[in-house]
Amino acid sequence: MPHTIELHRVLSAPPERVFRAFTEADALAQWLPPHGFTATVHALDLREGGRFRMSFRNFSTGDVVSFGGEYLHIAAPQLLRYTDVFDDPALPGTIEVEVRLSAVPSGTELQVRQSGIPEVIARDGCYLGWQQSLNALARLVEPDMRPPG
């Protein structure tokens, strides 16, 4: 049976910056792949009904996993819902991802819910990959690089 995971994190960055990290191709390629992987964003049409295509490459083996999906709901900077579908038939089904962002005094509360994960993907491995990705997300969005003034 497919399974669901939920993640929670507080980032010391405003919701608008965190939302951009989920919706800009160069930012996604920077933080989304877990450790040991690189990412290429082949297409990103950010609109409800728009589609995206990405691939992760295992740096050690060179193996590539490709996937794409559709944006179901976009309410910047609070909510993003989209699907993920792997090209590999060994990873069947449609995964749905919901990203919720809420402004809090210290920055942004991030909640991610990923449902429909194929059972061949171990829950602990999925959590581990997301934790690695969210650490990279924090490194991207938390520094405030704007000039003073």
FITI-262877 format. One record per residue (C-alpha): residue in three letters; x negated, y negated, z; residue number from 1. Coordinates in steps of 0.25 Angstrom, whole numbers, plus 5000, padded with zeros to 4 digits. Example, Ala and Ser with C-alpha at 12.3 -4.5 7.8 and 13.67 -1.06 7.14 Angstrom:
BEGIN
resn = ALA | east = 4951 | north = 5018 | up = 5031 | resi = 1
resn = SER | east = 4945 | north = 5004 | up = 5029 | resi = 2
END
This chain:
BEGIN
resn = MET | east = 5000 | north = 5000 | up = 5000 | resi = 1
resn = PRO | east = 4995 | north = 4986 | up = 4997 | resi = 2
resn = HIS | east = 4992 | north = 4978 | up = 5010 | resi = 3
resn = THR | east = 4992 | north = 4964 | up = 5015 | resi = 4
resn = ILE | east = 4981 | north = 4955 | up = 5022 | resi = 5
resn = GLU | east = 4982 | north = 4942 | up = 5029 | resi = 6
resn = LEU | east = 4971 | north = 4932 | up = 5032 | resi = 7
resn = HIS | east = 4970 | north = 4920 | up = 5040 | resi = 8
resn = ARG | east = 4959 | north = 4909 | up = 5041 | resi = 9
resn = VAL | east = 4957 | north = 4895 | up = 5045 | resi = 10
resn = LEU | east = 4948 | north = 4886 | up = 5036 | resi = 11
resn = SER | east = 4943 | north = 4873 | up = 5039 | resi = 12
resn = ALA | east = 4947 | north = 4867 | up = 5026 | resi = 13
resn = PRO | east = 4960 | north = 4860 | up = 5021 | resi = 14
resn = PRO | east = 4970 | north = 4869 | up = 5015 | resi = 15
resn = GLU | east = 4968 | north = 4861 | up = 5001 | resi = 16
resn = ARG | east = 4954 | north = 4866 | up = 5001 | resi = 17
resn = VAL | east = 4957 | north = 4880 | up = 5005 | resi = 18
resn = PHE | east = 4968 | north = 4881 | up = 4994 | resi = 19
resn = ARG | east = 4959 | north = 4876 | up = 4983 | resi = 20
resn = ALA | east = 4949 | north = 4887 | up = 4987 | resi = 21
resn = PHE | east = 4961 | north = 4897 | up = 4984 | resi = 22
resn = THR | east = 4964 | north = 4890 | up = 4971 | resi = 23
resn = GLU | east = 4952 | north = 4886 | up = 4964 | resi = 24
resn = ALA | east = 4944 | north = 4896 | up = 4956 | resi = 25
resn = ASP | east = 4930 | north = 4892 | up = 4960 | resi = 26
resn = ALA | east = 4934 | north = 4892 | up = 4974 | resi = 27
resn = LEU | east = 4940 | north = 4906 | up = 4973 | resi = 28
resn = ALA | east = 4928 | north = 4911 | up = 4967 | resi = 29
resn = GLN | east = 4920 | north = 4906 | up = 4978 | resi = 30
resn = TRP | east = 4927 | north = 4911 | up = 4990 | resi = 31
resn = LEU | east = 4937 | north = 4922 | up = 4986 | resi = 32
resn = PRO | east = 4927 | north = 4934 | up = 4983 | resi = 33
resn = PRO | east = 4923 | north = 4942 | up = 4995 | resi = 34
resn = HIS | east = 4909 | north = 4944 | up = 4999 | resi = 35
resn = GLY | east = 4901 | north = 4951 | up = 4988 | resi = 36
resn = PHE | east = 4910 | north = 4946 | up = 4977 | resi = 37
resn = THR | east = 4910 | north = 4935 | up = 4967 | resi = 38
resn = ALA | east = 4923 | north = 4929 | up = 4960 | resi = 39
resn = THR | east = 4927 | north = 4924 | up = 4947 | resi = 40
resn = VAL | east = 4940 | north = 4916 | up = 4945 | resi = 41
resn = HIS | east = 4944 | north = 4919 | up = 4930 | resi = 42
resn = ALA | east = 4957 | north = 4911 | up = 4931 | resi = 43
resn = LEU | east = 4965 | north = 4903 | up = 4941 | resi = 44
resn = ASP | east = 4978 | north = 4896 | up = 4937 | resi = 45
resn = LEU | east = 4983 | north = 4890 | up = 4950 | resi = 46
resn = ARG | east = 4998 | north = 4889 | up = 4949 | resi = 47
resn = GLU | east = 5009 | north = 4897 | up = 4953 | resi = 48
resn = GLY | east = 5010 | north = 4908 | up = 4942 | resi = 49
resn = GLY | east = 4995 | north = 4905 | up = 4939 | resi = 50
resn = ARG | east = 4985 | north = 4916 | up = 4938 | resi = 51
resn = PHE | east = 4971 | north = 4919 | up = 4942 | resi = 52
resn = ARG | east = 4960 | north = 4929 | up = 4939 | resi = 53
resn = MET | east = 4948 | north = 4932 | up = 4947 | resi = 54
resn = SER | east = 4937 | north = 4943 | up = 4949 | resi = 55
resn = PHE | east = 4928 | north = 4947 | up = 4960 | resi = 56
resn = ARG | east = 4914 | north = 4953 | up = 4957 | resi = 57
resn = ASN | east = 4907 | north = 4962 | up = 4967 | resi = 58
resn = PHE | east = 4893 | north = 4955 | up = 4967 | resi = 59
resn = SER | east = 4887 | north = 4969 | up = 4971 | resi = 60
resn = THR | east = 4893 | north = 4978 | up = 4961 | resi = 61
resn = GLY | east = 4898 | north = 4968 | up = 4950 | resi = 62
resn = ASP | east = 4912 | north = 4974 | up = 4951 | resi = 63
resn = VAL | east = 4923 | north = 4965 | up = 4947 | resi = 64
resn = VAL | east = 4937 | north = 4964 | up = 4953 | resi = 65
resn = SER | east = 4947 | north = 4955 | up = 4945 | resi = 66
resn = PHE | east = 4960 | north = 4950 | up = 4949 | resi = 67
resn = GLY | east = 4971 | north = 4940 | up = 4947 | resi = 68
resn = GLY | east = 4984 | north = 4935 | up = 4951 | resi = 69
resn = GLU | east = 4995 | north = 4924 | up = 4951 | resi = 70
resn = TYR | east = 4997 | north = 4912 | up = 4959 | resi = 71
resn = LEU | east = 5011 | north = 4914 | up = 4966 | resi = 72
resn = HIS | east = 5012 | north = 4902 | up = 4974 | resi = 73
resn = ILE | east = 5004 | north = 4889 | up = 4976 | resi = 74
resn = ALA | east = 5007 | north = 4879 | up = 4987 | resi = 75
resn = ALA | east = 4994 | north = 4871 | up = 4988 | resi = 76
resn = PRO | east = 4987 | north = 4871 | up = 4998 | resi = 77
resn = GLN | east = 4996 | north = 4880 | up = 5007 | resi = 78
resn = LEU | east = 4999 | north = 4892 | up = 4999 | resi = 79
resn = LEU | east = 4994 | north = 4901 | up = 4988 | resi = 80
resn = ARG | east = 5000 | north = 4914 | up = 4984 | resi = 81
resn = TYR | east = 4994 | north = 4923 | up = 4973 | resi = 82
resn = THR | east = 4993 | north = 4937 | up = 4968 | resi = 83
resn = ASP | east = 4980 | north = 4945 | up = 4965 | resi = 84
resn = VAL | east = 4980 | north = 4957 | up = 4956 | resi = 85
resn = PHE | east = 4967 | north = 4965 | up = 4953 | resi = 86
resn = ASP | east = 4964 | north = 4970 | up = 4939 | resi = 87
resn = ASP | east = 4959 | north = 4983 | up = 4945 | resi = 88
resn = PRO | east = 4970 | north = 4993 | up = 4945 | resi = 89
resn = ALA | east = 4964 | north = 4999 | up = 4958 | resi = 90
resn = LEU | east = 4969 | north = 4987 | up = 4965 | resi = 91
resn = PRO | east = 4984 | north = 4987 | up = 4961 | resi = 92
resn = GLY | east = 4995 | north = 4977 | up = 4965 | resi = 93
resn = THR | east = 4996 | north = 4962 | up = 4967 | resi = 94
resn = ILE | east = 4991 | north = 4956 | up = 4979 | resi = 95
resn = GLU | east = 4998 | north = 4943 | up = 4984 | resi = 96
resn = VAL | east = 4989 | north = 4933 | up = 4991 | resi = 97
resn = GLU | east = 4995 | north = 4921 | up = 4999 | resi = 98
resn = VAL | east = 4986 | north = 4910 | up = 5004 | resi = 99
resn = ARG | east = 4992 | north = 4900 | up = 5015 | resi = 100
resn = LEU | east = 4985 | north = 4888 | up = 5019 | resi = 101
resn = SER | east = 4989 | north = 4879 | up = 5031 | resi = 102
resn = ALA | east = 4982 | north = 4867 | up = 5036 | resi = 103
resn = VAL | east = 4977 | north = 4868 | up = 5050 | resi = 104
resn = PRO | east = 4969 | north = 4858 | up = 5059 | resi = 105
resn = SER | east = 4956 | north = 4865 | up = 5056 | resi = 106
resn = GLY | east = 4959 | north = 4867 | up = 5041 | resi = 107
resn = THR | east = 4967 | north = 4878 | up = 5034 | resi = 108
resn = GLU | east = 4974 | north = 4890 | up = 5039 | resi = 109
resn = LEU | east = 4973 | north = 4901 | up = 5028 | resi = 110
resn = GLN | east = 4982 | north = 4913 | up = 5027 | resi = 111
resn = VAL | east = 4980 | north = 4923 | up = 5016 | resi = 112
resn = ARG | east = 4990 | north = 4935 | up = 5014 | resi = 113
resn = GLN | east = 4986 | north = 4945 | up = 5003 | resi = 114
resn = SER | east = 4996 | north = 4956 | up = 5001 | resi = 115
resn = GLY | east = 4997 | north = 4968 | up = 4991 | resi = 116
resn = ILE | east = 4982 | north = 4971 | up = 4993 | resi = 117
resn = PRO | east = 4980 | north = 4985 | up = 4986 | resi = 118
resn = GLU | east = 4978 | north = 4996 | up = 4996 | resi = 119
resn = VAL | east = 4964 | north = 4999 | up = 4990 | resi = 120
resn = ILE | east = 4959 | north = 4986 | up = 4995 | resi = 121
resn = ALA | east = 4956 | north = 4988 | up = 5010 | resi = 122
resn = ARG | east = 4963 | north = 4978 | up = 5020 | resi = 123
resn = ASP | east = 4950 | north = 4976 | up = 5027 | resi = 124
resn = GLY | east = 4942 | north = 4974 | up = 5014 | resi = 125
resn = CYS | east = 4953 | north = 4964 | up = 5010 | resi = 126
resn = TYR | east = 4952 | north = 4957 | up = 5023 | resi = 127
resn = LEU | east = 4936 | north = 4957 | up = 5023 | resi = 128
resn = GLY | east = 4936 | north = 4951 | up = 5008 | resi = 129
resn = TRP | east = 4946 | north = 4940 | up = 5012 | resi = 130
resn = GLN | east = 4938 | north = 4937 | up = 5025 | resi = 131
resn = GLN | east = 4925 | north = 4935 | up = 5016 | resi = 132
resn = SER | east = 4933 | north = 4927 | up = 5006 | resi = 133
resn = LEU | east = 4939 | north = 4918 | up = 5017 | resi = 134
resn = ASN | east = 4925 | north = 4915 | up = 5023 | resi = 135
resn = ALA | east = 4921 | north = 4911 | up = 5009 | resi = 136
resn = LEU | east = 4933 | north = 4902 | up = 5008 | resi = 137
resn = ALA | east = 4930 | north = 4895 | up = 5021 | resi = 138
resn = ARG | east = 4916 | north = 4893 | up = 5016 | resi = 139
resn = LEU | east = 4922 | north = 4886 | up = 5003 | resi = 140
resn = VAL | east = 4933 | north = 4878 | up = 5009 | resi = 141
resn = GLU | east = 4928 | north = 4874 | up = 5023 | resi = 142
resn = PRO | east = 4916 | north = 4864 | up = 5020 | resi = 143
resn = ASP | east = 4921 | north = 4850 | up = 5017 | resi = 144
resn = MET | east = 4912 | north = 4846 | up = 5006 | resi = 145
resn = ARG | east = 4919 | north = 4832 | up = 5004 | resi = 146
resn = PRO | east = 4910 | north = 4820 | up = 5005 | resi = 147
resn = PRO | east = 4913 | north = 4812 | up = 5017 | resi = 148
resn = GLY | east = 4921 | north = 4799 | up = 5016 | resi = 149
END
